[in-house]
Amino acid sequence: MGKNKNNLPIWNTRIKKNSTNLFKKIGGSLSIDKRLYKEDIEASTAHVEMLFKQKIINFKIKSKIIWGLNRIKNEIIKKKFIFNDKLEDIHMNIERRLFELIGEDAGYIHTARSRNDQVVTDFKIWLKKANKEIIKNIDSINKNILKKAEKNIETIMPGFTHLKNAQPVSFAHYLMAYLEMFNRDKKRFENNLDSINENPLGVAALTGTSFEIDRFYTTKKLGFKKPTKNSIDTVSDRDFVIDFLYSCSVCAVHISRIAEEFIIWNSDAFKLISLNDKIVTGSSIMPQKKNPDPLEYLRGKTGFVFGNLFSMLTTLKGLPLSYFKDLQDDKEIVFTSFDQLKNSLIILNDVFKNFSPNKKRMIELAEIGYITATDLADYMVRELKYPFRKAYLQTAKIINYAEKNKKQLSELSMKEINKIEKGLTSDVLKVFDLKRSVNSKVSYGGTSFENIKKMILSYKKK
């Protein structure tokens, strides 16, 4: 390769005719995988150190190669490295430059490995970092959710089912529901770190190698837990890619659901929240408009992440074992999903920092729709010893009366209530109080203020 003056691929000795220009264009992956340069150099360095340890190469060769790899890394960081599309990918670009720097000794770097295990190793190292970065962004969101929840424990709003007023809840309780979503997402990405923690390096093309390498040494050097057990499966396996894409997709679902809810709550019909000018845009024709475009962006991009998961599943479902060119697309799919999810998390974090609840409107909306009806039915069960279904029917009759007379439950007199249910006393009127209703939900995980305070404290300690 040191004598390869025309920057031709290493297999040019065997394959005499040049590829068509179109195939060169679609066959290359340099524009995508050059972001793996740090991981490629890290894995190559560990591999070379292992070759020296096993007395497969001598100290002089090892030192020259590692010096060259460090030089290449600095060139790329300082944007002085010249990438060559003819060399197909980042791996061959680095190897070609190593030949330029140290000569024929660069050829020892590929002893006892293949691009097949090289690529998977680089990719796994990168994905470990990507999972950790997503976890870090989720933690940041959760901290801001906790801050907002802590300030709104006693902010009362209507809880919705089918977008209809259902029962009164604390706004903090609503916010903490989002935190639960993101905690599940965090666990998924943490599980990815565990499942990805097997070192592929050393399985070579698909059968392993005849050299007496030490895969446990490179496993330790690269921060993996253990080496993979089957060489064929190792170069075929992209389960770790599917796991990551699935985790991204579920997290994107949660982001989209939150975005949709905030869009509704910010609408002129609901007016439950206000968005800071930092997270809205205007209209080209309507001067009054403040549009929740960032939230709509979050909702819209979710399908993009889903598509990447389906693309990878579709690619894998038709592949026999070992390596195929189809797998080259895995990196672009993962990189774009990672970039999109990271951006979405950052934007959503800004949303949580820059919105405020309209507390007055929340109470106003909570006071319509008979949302303490369940409290009334529960009261009859406790005080009158009714079966719940009987209490439900009596409550429905009282609501029908209130609705017919255009009154809220709290506006009914005892005389009116007793026309329907004679067993009730004036003590029943307290169940129509919204704050009391919220605080009565003391079951574990319920919306009472004390429950929420304990849950917030628990998460803050974590």
LUMMITI-738960 format. One record per residue (C-alpha): residue number from 1; residue in three letters; x, y, z; chain. Coordinates in nm, 3 decimals. Each point is the difference from the previous one (the first is absolute). Last residue first. Layout:
residues N
NUM/ALA/X/Y/Z/A
...
***
This chain:
residues 462
462/LYS/-3.154/1.010/4.336/A
461/LYS/-0.064/0.226/0.298/A
460/LYS/-0.194/0.238/-0.225/A
459/TYR/-0.210/-0.294/-0.121/A
458/SER/-0.109/-0.094/0.354/A
457/LEU/-0.066/0.361/0.095/A
456/ILE/-0.225/0.042/-0.304/A
455/MET/-0.185/-0.321/0.088/A
454/LYS/-0.049/0.103/0.362/A
453/LYS/-0.129/0.344/-0.100/A
452/ILE/-0.235/-0.158/-0.255/A
451/ASN/-0.147/-0.241/0.252/A
450/GLU/-0.049/0.281/0.250/A
449/PHE/-0.179/0.217/-0.257/A
448/SER/-0.244/-0.278/-0.086/A
447/THR/0.017/-0.115/-0.365/A
446/GLY/0.021/-0.376/0.047/A
445/GLY/0.306/-0.222/-0.044/A
444/TYR/-0.064/-0.178/0.330/A
443/SER/-0.363/0.061/0.101/A
442/VAL/-0.054/0.344/0.155/A
441/LYS/-0.244/0.139/-0.255/A
440/SER/-0.189/0.211/0.257/A
439/ASN/0.238/0.290/-0.055/A
438/VAL/-0.127/0.057/-0.353/A
437/SER/-0.364/-0.006/0.107/A
436/ARG/0.068/0.229/0.295/A
435/LYS/0.162/0.251/-0.233/A
434/LEU/-0.295/-0.017/-0.238/A
433/ASP/-0.271/0.046/0.264/A
432/PHE/-0.311/-0.194/-0.106/A
431/VAL/0.060/-0.264/0.269/A
430/LYS/-0.061/0.264/0.269/A
429/LEU/-0.367/0.022/-0.091/A
428/VAL/-0.062/-0.355/0.129/A
427/ASP/0.011/0.117/0.362/A
426/SER/-0.333/0.174/-0.067/A
425/THR/-0.168/-0.338/0.037/A
424/LEU/-0.070/-0.279/-0.252/A
423/GLY/-0.250/-0.277/0.066/A
422/LYS/-0.281/0.167/-0.196/A
421/GLU/0.165/-0.050/-0.340/A
420/ILE/-0.191/0.150/-0.295/A
419/LYS/-0.213/0.268/0.163/A
418/ASN/0.272/0.013/0.265/A
417/ILE/0.242/0.162/-0.245/A
416/GLU/-0.244/0.282/-0.081/A
415/LYS/-0.070/0.070/0.367/A
414/MET/0.371/-0.018/0.075/A
413/SER/0.053/0.284/-0.245/A
412/LEU/0.186/-0.048/-0.327/A
411/GLU/0.268/0.251/-0.098/A
410/SER/0.293/-0.234/0.081/A
409/LEU/-0.139/-0.252/-0.249/A
408/GLN/0.009/0.265/-0.274/A
407/LYS/-0.331/0.141/-0.117/A
406/LYS/-0.174/0.030/-0.337/A
405/ASN/-0.334/-0.136/0.131/A
404/LYS/0.004/-0.297/-0.239/A
403/GLU/0.371/-0.053/0.071/A
402/ALA/-0.055/0.003/0.376/A
401/TYR/-0.289/-0.249/-0.028/A
400/ASN/0.198/-0.231/-0.228/A
399/ILE/0.293/0.023/0.241/A
398/ILE/-0.222/-0.103/0.293/A
397/LYS/-0.133/-0.295/-0.202/A
396/ALA/0.354/-0.107/-0.091/A
395/THR/0.095/0.011/0.369/A
394/GLN/-0.289/-0.231/0.085/A
393/LEU/0.108/-0.244/-0.273/A
392/TYR/0.366/-0.001/0.112/A
391/ALA/-0.099/-0.049/0.365/A
390/LYS/-0.203/-0.304/-0.104/A
389/ARG/0.298/-0.134/-0.197/A
388/PHE/0.235/0.067/0.292/A
387/PRO/-0.203/-0.210/0.241/A
386/TYR/-0.149/0.239/0.254/A
385/LYS/0.136/0.021/0.354/A
384/LEU/-0.162/0.343/0.045/A
383/GLU/0.317/0.173/0.124/A
382/ARG/0.278/-0.186/-0.182/A
381/VAL/-0.178/-0.102/-0.321/A
380/MET/-0.190/0.329/-0.011/A
379/TYR/0.325/0.193/0.030/A
378/ASP/0.155/-0.203/-0.284/A
377/ALA/-0.290/0.103/-0.226/A
376/LEU/0.048/0.366/0.094/A
375/ASP/0.374/-0.018/-0.058/A
374/THR/-0.069/-0.156/-0.341/A
373/ALA/-0.215/0.301/-0.087/A
372/THR/0.275/0.248/0.092/A
371/ILE/0.069/0.073/-0.369/A
370/TYR/-0.350/0.133/-0.068/A
369/GLY/0.108/0.145/-0.337/A
368/ILE/0.087/0.347/0.116/A
367/GLU/0.206/0.115/0.298/A
366/ALA/0.320/-0.155/-0.133/A
365/LEU/-0.009/0.237/-0.298/A
364/GLU/-0.007/0.303/0.224/A
363/ILE/0.270/-0.148/0.225/A
362/MET/0.233/-0.056/-0.294/A
361/ARG/-0.080/0.346/-0.137/A
360/LYS/0.113/0.162/0.324/A
359/LYS/0.315/-0.210/0.012/A
358/ASN/0.117/0.084/-0.352/A
357/PRO/0.300/-0.234/0.012/A
356/SER/0.336/0.135/-0.117/A
355/PHE/0.228/-0.095/-0.287/A
354/ASN/0.366/0.066/-0.064/A
353/LYS/0.212/-0.249/0.192/A
352/PHE/-0.213/-0.300/-0.099/A
351/VAL/0.010/0.118/-0.361/A
350/ASP/0.380/0.034/0.009/A
349/ASN/0.023/-0.361/0.116/A
348/LEU/-0.227/-0.097/-0.288/A
347/ILE/0.242/0.163/-0.243/A
346/ILE/0.300/-0.183/0.149/A
345/LEU/-0.189/-0.330/-0.002/A
344/SER/-0.101/0.051/-0.362/A
343/ASN/0.357/0.081/-0.105/A
342/LYS/0.127/-0.318/0.166/A
341/LEU/-0.277/-0.204/-0.158/A
340/GLN/0.075/0.134/-0.348/A
339/ASP/0.376/-0.044/0.027/A
338/PHE/-0.038/-0.353/0.136/A
337/SER/-0.250/-0.097/-0.268/A
336/THR/0.226/0.143/-0.273/A
335/PHE/0.307/-0.179/0.133/A
334/VAL/-0.183/-0.331/0.040/A
333/ILE/-0.138/-0.009/-0.355/A
332/GLU/0.327/0.123/-0.149/A
331/LYS/0.187/-0.268/0.191/A
330/ASP/-0.227/-0.289/-0.090/A
329/ASP/0.021/0.065/-0.374/A
328/GLN/0.321/-0.203/-0.037/A
327/LEU/-0.194/-0.308/0.110/A
326/ASP/-0.133/-0.051/-0.354/A
325/LYS/0.359/-0.068/-0.112/A
324/PHE/-0.023/-0.344/0.159/A
323/TYR/0.179/-0.161/0.295/A
322/SER/-0.069/-0.338/0.160/A
321/LEU/-0.336/-0.174/0.035/A
320/PRO/-0.287/0.021/-0.248/A
319/LEU/-0.164/0.341/-0.052/A
318/GLY/-0.365/0.058/-0.090/A
317/LYS/-0.140/0.118/0.335/A
316/LEU/0.305/0.218/0.064/A
315/THR/-0.073/0.272/-0.254/A
314/THR/-0.369/0.020/0.092/A
313/LEU/0.080/0.035/0.370/A
312/MET/0.249/0.274/-0.079/A
311/SER/-0.246/0.193/-0.215/A
310/PHE/-0.278/-0.042/0.258/A
309/LEU/0.220/0.155/0.270/A
308/ASN/0.099/0.285/-0.231/A
307/GLY/-0.362/0.069/-0.089/A
306/PHE/-0.099/0.028/0.366/A
305/VAL/0.262/0.274/0.046/A
304/PHE/-0.140/0.198/-0.296/A
303/GLY/-0.354/-0.050/0.132/A
302/THR/0.100/0.179/0.321/A
301/LYS/0.119/0.304/-0.194/A
300/GLY/-0.351/0.144/-0.026/A
299/ARG/-0.080/0.013/0.371/A
298/LEU/0.330/0.166/0.087/A
297/TYR/-0.038/0.251/-0.284/A
296/GLU/-0.356/0.074/0.115/A
295/LEU/0.137/0.078/0.346/A
294/PRO/0.264/0.228/-0.151/A
293/ASP/-0.272/0.170/-0.210/A
292/PRO/-0.221/0.102/0.292/A
291/ASN/-0.136/0.304/-0.192/A
290/LYS/-0.027/0.353/0.134/A
289/LYS/-0.233/0.183/-0.235/A
288/GLN/-0.111/0.363/0.038/A
287/PRO/0.169/0.134/-0.313/A
286/MET/-0.182/-0.238/-0.237/A
285/ILE/0.168/0.000/-0.345/A
284/SER/0.346/-0.157/0.032/A
283/SER/-0.092/-0.160/0.332/A
282/GLY/0.210/-0.013/0.314/A
281/THR/0.210/-0.256/0.185/A
280/VAL/-0.007/-0.141/0.352/A
279/ILE/0.258/-0.141/0.243/A
278/LYS/0.194/0.308/0.113/A
277/ASP/-0.322/0.204/0.012/A
276/ASN/-0.095/-0.195/0.312/A
275/LEU/-0.286/-0.244/-0.035/A
274/SER/-0.315/0.037/0.207/A
273/ILE/-0.194/-0.291/0.147/A
272/LEU/-0.364/-0.093/0.061/A
271/LYS/-0.137/0.221/-0.277/A
270/PHE/-0.246/-0.276/-0.106/A
269/ALA/-0.179/0.130/-0.311/A
268/ASP/0.269/0.257/-0.076/A
267/SER/0.250/-0.284/-0.033/A
266/ASN/0.287/-0.035/0.248/A
265/TRP/-0.154/-0.308/0.164/A
264/ILE/-0.049/-0.164/-0.338/A
263/ILE/0.356/0.068/-0.116/A
262/PHE/0.127/-0.109/0.343/A
261/GLU/-0.182/-0.332/-0.031/A
260/GLU/0.132/-0.060/-0.351/A
259/ALA/0.356/0.079/0.108/A
258/ILE/-0.029/-0.237/0.297/A
257/ARG/-0.126/-0.277/-0.225/A
256/SER/0.276/0.070/-0.253/A
255/ILE/0.274/-0.013/0.264/A
254/HIS/-0.138/-0.326/0.133/A
253/VAL/-0.013/-0.155/-0.347/A
252/ALA/0.355/0.123/-0.066/A
251/CYS/0.116/-0.187/0.310/A
250/VAL/-0.166/-0.313/-0.134/A
249/SER/0.169/0.047/-0.338/A
248/CYS/0.345/0.070/0.144/A
247/SER/-0.021/-0.314/0.212/A
246/TYR/-0.102/-0.198/-0.308/A
245/LEU/0.290/0.146/-0.197/A
244/PHE/0.244/-0.093/0.277/A
243/ASP/-0.131/-0.354/0.035/A
242/ILE/-0.006/-0.042/-0.379/A
241/VAL/0.366/0.101/-0.018/A
240/PHE/0.094/-0.235/0.285/A
239/ASP/-0.178/-0.278/-0.187/A
238/ARG/0.235/0.064/-0.291/A
237/ASP/0.183/-0.329/0.018/A
236/SER/0.145/-0.147/-0.318/A
235/VAL/0.368/0.071/0.073/A
234/THR/-0.034/-0.136/0.352/A
233/ASP/-0.232/-0.287/-0.091/A
232/ILE/0.269/-0.152/-0.221/A
231/SER/0.274/0.044/0.261/A
230/ASN/-0.194/-0.153/0.287/A
229/LYS/0.073/0.082/0.363/A
228/THR/0.031/0.380/0.011/A
227/PRO/0.272/0.134/0.228/A
226/LYS/-0.083/0.113/0.354/A
225/LYS/-0.084/0.315/0.197/A
224/PHE/0.118/0.258/-0.252/A
223/GLY/0.215/0.297/0.098/A
222/LEU/0.226/0.005/-0.306/A
221/LYS/0.316/-0.108/0.183/A
220/LYS/-0.186/-0.269/0.195/A
219/THR/-0.149/-0.159/-0.311/A
218/THR/0.331/0.043/-0.183/A
217/TYR/0.167/-0.217/0.267/A
216/PHE/-0.284/-0.254/0.009/A
215/ARG/0.035/-0.040/-0.375/A
214/ASP/0.358/-0.123/0.035/A
213/ILE/0.132/-0.101/-0.342/A
212/GLU/0.170/-0.326/-0.090/A
211/PHE/-0.021/0.048/-0.378/A
210/SER/-0.216/-0.253/-0.188/A
209/THR/-0.290/0.247/-0.009/A
208/GLY/-0.375/0.005/0.064/A
207/THR/-0.243/-0.148/-0.248/A
206/LEU/-0.207/0.299/-0.124/A
205/ALA/0.228/0.274/-0.140/A
204/ALA/0.212/0.053/0.314/A
203/VAL/-0.142/-0.123/0.333/A
202/GLY/0.267/0.209/0.170/A
201/LEU/-0.199/0.307/0.100/A
200/PRO/-0.367/-0.069/0.071/A
199/ASN/0.009/0.103/0.371/A
198/GLU/-0.322/-0.054/0.194/A
197/ASN/-0.153/0.290/0.196/A
196/ILE/-0.284/0.078/-0.239/A
195/SER/-0.256/-0.179/0.219/A
194/ASP/0.096/0.195/0.313/A
193/LEU/0.013/0.340/-0.165/A
192/ASN/-0.332/-0.072/-0.169/A
191/ASN/-0.153/-0.068/0.341/A
190/GLU/0.101/0.353/0.102/A
189/PHE/-0.172/0.132/-0.312/A
188/ARG/-0.318/-0.187/0.093/A
187/LYS/0.025/0.113/0.361/A
186/LYS/0.020/0.363/-0.112/A
185/ASP/-0.311/-0.041/-0.210/A
184/ARG/-0.187/-0.140/0.300/A
183/ASN/0.118/0.300/0.200/A
182/PHE/-0.119/0.223/-0.282/A
181/MET/-0.355/-0.126/0.025/A
180/GLU/-0.001/0.028/0.380/A
179/LEU/0.119/0.360/-0.031/A
178/TYR/-0.291/0.072/-0.232/A
177/ALA/-0.242/-0.126/0.265/A
176/MET/0.177/0.234/0.245/A
175/LEU/-0.124/0.294/-0.204/A
174/TYR/-0.362/-0.113/0.033/A
173/HIS/0.045/-0.046/0.375/A
172/ALA/0.148/0.349/0.021/A
171/PHE/-0.317/0.130/-0.163/A
170/SER/-0.188/-0.145/0.296/A
169/VAL/-0.310/-0.187/-0.104/A
168/PRO/-0.375/0.057/-0.026/A
167/GLN/-0.200/-0.279/-0.164/A
166/ALA/-0.130/-0.065/-0.354/A
165/ASN/-0.031/0.306/-0.222/A
164/LYS/-0.015/-0.122/-0.359/A
163/LEU/0.309/-0.043/-0.218/A
162/HIS/-0.093/-0.372/-0.031/A
161/THR/0.100/-0.020/0.368/A
160/PHE/0.120/0.323/0.153/A
159/GLY/0.124/0.119/0.339/A
158/PRO/-0.134/0.343/0.079/A
157/MET/0.247/0.239/0.161/A
156/ILE/0.119/0.082/0.349/A
155/THR/0.331/0.172/0.076/A
154/GLU/0.083/-0.111/0.354/A
153/ILE/0.310/-0.200/-0.100/A
152/ASN/0.096/0.259/-0.259/A
151/LYS/0.343/0.131/0.103/A
150/GLU/0.138/-0.347/0.071/A
149/ALA/-0.132/-0.119/-0.335/A
148/LYS/0.197/0.263/-0.193/A
147/LYS/0.324/-0.089/0.176/A
146/LEU/-0.065/-0.373/-0.037/A
145/ILE/-0.069/0.038/-0.373/A
144/ASN/0.323/0.197/-0.033/A
143/LYS/0.199/-0.279/0.164/A
142/ASN/-0.172/-0.259/-0.217/A
141/ILE/0.097/0.187/-0.315/A
140/SER/0.367/0.007/0.103/A
139/ASP/-0.007/-0.370/0.084/A
138/ILE/-0.141/-0.073/-0.346/A
137/ASN/0.287/0.193/-0.157/A
136/LYS/0.258/-0.199/0.198/A
135/ILE/-0.170/-0.327/-0.094/A
134/ILE/0.020/0.101/-0.367/A
133/GLU/0.372/0.067/0.040/A
132/LYS/0.058/-0.334/0.172/A
131/ASN/-0.177/-0.185/-0.281/A
130/ALA/0.211/0.184/-0.258/A
129/LYS/0.327/-0.082/0.179/A
128/LYS/-0.082/-0.370/0.005/A
127/LEU/-0.112/0.035/-0.361/A
126/TRP/0.341/0.129/-0.106/A
125/ILE/0.182/-0.294/0.161/A
124/LYS/-0.250/-0.237/-0.161/A
123/PHE/0.054/0.155/-0.343/A
122/ASP/0.378/-0.017/0.024/A
121/THR/-0.018/-0.366/0.098/A
120/VAL/-0.252/-0.084/-0.273/A
119/VAL/0.218/0.169/-0.263/A
118/GLN/0.322/-0.173/0.107/A
117/ASP/-0.169/-0.339/0.023/A
116/ASN/-0.102/0.015/-0.366/A
115/ARG/0.297/0.208/-0.109/A
114/SER/0.203/-0.306/0.083/A
113/ARG/0.243/-0.082/0.283/A
112/ALA/0.297/-0.224/0.071/A
111/THR/0.260/0.228/-0.164/A
110/HIS/-0.157/0.322/-0.125/A
109/ILE/0.244/0.231/0.175/A
108/TYR/0.300/-0.186/-0.143/A
107/GLY/-0.034/0.179/-0.332/A
106/ALA/0.100/0.329/0.161/A
105/ASP/0.354/-0.139/0.010/A
104/GLU/0.012/0.067/-0.375/A
103/GLY/0.043/0.376/0.043/A
102/ILE/-0.033/0.202/0.319/A
101/LEU/-0.194/0.317/-0.095/A
100/GLU/-0.131/-0.077/-0.348/A
99/PHE/-0.091/-0.355/0.104/A
98/LEU/-0.191/0.142/0.299/A
97/ARG/-0.186/0.232/-0.236/A
96/ARG/-0.123/-0.300/-0.199/A
95/GLU/-0.108/-0.177/0.320/A
94/ILE/-0.196/0.303/0.118/A
93/ASN/-0.176/0.035/-0.335/A
92/MET/-0.064/-0.375/-0.010/A
91/HIS/-0.184/0.011/0.333/A
90/ILE/-0.184/0.326/-0.076/A
89/ASP/-0.168/-0.148/-0.307/A
88/GLU/0.012/-0.047/-0.378/A
87/LEU/0.362/0.074/-0.086/A
86/LYS/-0.104/0.190/-0.312/A
85/ASP/-0.174/0.257/0.222/A
84/ASN/0.338/0.124/0.128/A
83/PHE/0.001/0.202/0.323/A
82/ILE/0.286/0.247/0.041/A
81/PHE/0.081/0.046/0.370/A
80/LYS/0.081/0.355/0.108/A
79/LYS/-0.332/0.059/0.177/A
78/LYS/0.173/0.047/0.339/A
77/ILE/-0.188/-0.298/0.142/A
76/ILE/0.073/-0.203/-0.314/A
75/GLU/0.372/0.082/0.012/A
74/ASN/0.011/-0.076/0.373/A
73/LYS/-0.152/-0.343/-0.056/A
72/ILE/0.242/-0.069/-0.284/A
71/ARG/0.303/0.084/0.217/A
70/ASN/-0.133/-0.225/0.275/A
69/LEU/-0.037/-0.284/-0.250/A
68/GLY/0.351/0.057/-0.132/A
67/TRP/0.156/-0.011/0.347/A
66/ILE/-0.196/-0.316/0.073/A
65/ILE/0.127/-0.160/-0.321/A
64/LYS/0.362/0.100/0.059/A
63/SER/-0.005/-0.122/0.360/A
62/LYS/-0.148/-0.339/-0.092/A
61/ILE/0.252/-0.045/-0.280/A
60/LYS/0.294/0.075/0.232/A
59/PHE/-0.136/-0.218/0.280/A
58/ASN/-0.028/-0.312/-0.215/A
57/ILE/-0.309/-0.154/-0.160/A
56/ILE/-0.170/-0.336/0.075/A
55/LYS/0.167/-0.013/0.340/A
54/GLN/-0.338/-0.038/0.177/A
53/LYS/0.051/0.328/0.183/A
52/PHE/0.098/0.163/-0.330/A
51/LEU/-0.318/-0.118/-0.173/A
50/MET/-0.203/0.114/0.302/A
49/GLU/0.147/0.351/-0.020/A
48/VAL/-0.088/0.002/-0.372/A
47/HIS/-0.360/-0.097/0.071/A
46/ALA/-0.038/0.260/0.276/A
45/THR/0.131/0.271/-0.236/A
44/SER/-0.229/-0.115/-0.280/A
43/ALA/-0.302/0.016/0.232/A
42/GLU/0.079/0.356/0.110/A
41/ILE/0.083/0.108/-0.356/A
40/ASP/-0.330/-0.134/-0.128/A
39/GLU/-0.192/0.152/0.292/A
38/LYS/0.152/0.341/-0.064/A
37/TYR/-0.069/-0.023/-0.374/A
36/LEU/-0.361/-0.110/0.035/A
35/ARG/-0.135/0.334/-0.129/A
34/LYS/0.158/-0.102/-0.329/A
33/ASP/-0.278/-0.258/-0.031/A
32/ILE/-0.255/0.202/-0.195/A
31/SER/0.192/0.196/-0.263/A
30/LEU/0.241/-0.293/-0.026/A
29/SER/-0.267/-0.254/-0.088/A
28/GLY/0.096/-0.093/-0.355/A
27/GLY/-0.197/-0.248/-0.203/A
26/ILE/-0.255/0.254/-0.127/A
25/LYS/0.258/0.230/-0.156/A
24/LYS/0.242/-0.267/-0.112/A
23/PHE/-0.294/-0.190/-0.143/A
22/LEU/-0.104/0.304/-0.201/A
21/ASN/0.352/0.061/-0.128/A
20/THR/0.022/-0.358/-0.122/A
19/SER/0.250/-0.217/0.182/A
18/ASN/0.349/-0.027/-0.146/A
17/LYS/0.110/-0.321/-0.164/A
16/LYS/0.281/-0.217/0.128/A
15/ILE/-0.142/-0.141/0.323/A
14/ARG/0.274/-0.199/0.175/A
13/THR/0.272/0.265/0.019/A
12/ASN/-0.267/0.270/0.041/A
11/TRP/-0.109/-0.159/0.333/A
10/ILE/0.183/0.270/0.202/A
9/PRO/-0.215/0.273/-0.159/A
8/LEU/0.180/0.240/-0.236/A
7/ASN/0.170/0.316/0.125/A
6/ASN/0.185/0.035/-0.329/A
5/LYS/0.350/-0.034/0.142/A
4/ASN/-0.061/-0.327/0.183/A
3/LYS/0.361/-0.070/0.089/A
2/GLY/-0.059/0.018/0.376/A
1/MET/-0.298/-0.225/-0.052/A
***
